[in-house]
Amino acid sequence: MENAGSSTYVEGDVAAPFERAYERIRATALSVEDSLVRIAELEEGLRR
């Protein structure tokens, strides 16, 4: 885990909740291609 001033390293059972959260984020994230399309859509919306 990182913050503005330092980093904390966790391992073993203590890391399990962070690993699960990271995997859930990855599972729901858009692909690179889909991310680029979404960013372009948002940019176009701001130009209107």
C-alpha positions in Angstrom: 0.0 0.0 0.0 1.3 3.4 -0.8 0.4 6.9 0.3 1.9 10.3 -0.2 4.6 9.9 2.4 5.5 6.2 2.6 4.7 2.6 1.6 3.6 -0.3 3.7 4.2 -3.9 2.7 1.8 -6.6 3.7 2.2 -10.3 3.2 0.5 -13.6 3.9 -3.0 -13.7 5.4 -2.9 -10.0 6.1 -2.7 -9.3 2.3 -5.7 -11.5 1.4 -8.3 -8.7 1.6 -6.2 -6.5 -0.6 -5.6 -9.2 -3.1 -9.3 -9.9 -3.3 -10.1 -6.2 -3.8 -7.5 -5.9 -6.5 -8.9 -8.9 -8.3 -12.4 -7.6 -8.2 -11.2 -4.3 -9.6 -9.4 -6.0 -12.4 -12.4 -8.2 -13.2 -14.7 -5.2 -13.6 -12.2 -2.9 -15.4 -12.6 -2.1 -19.0 -10.1 -3.4 -21.5 -7.5 -1.0 -22.9 -9.4 -0.7 -26.1 -12.7 -0.1 -24.3 -11.1 2.4 -22.0 -9.8 4.4 -25.0 -13.3 4.4 -26.5 -14.8 5.6 -23.2 -12.3 8.4 -22.8 -12.9 9.6 -26.3 -16.7 9.5 -25.6 -16.2 11.6 -22.5 -13.9 14.0 -24.2 -16.5 14.5 -27.0 -19.2 15.1 -24.4 -17.1 17.9 -22.9 -16.6 19.6 -26.3 -20.4 20.0 -26.8 
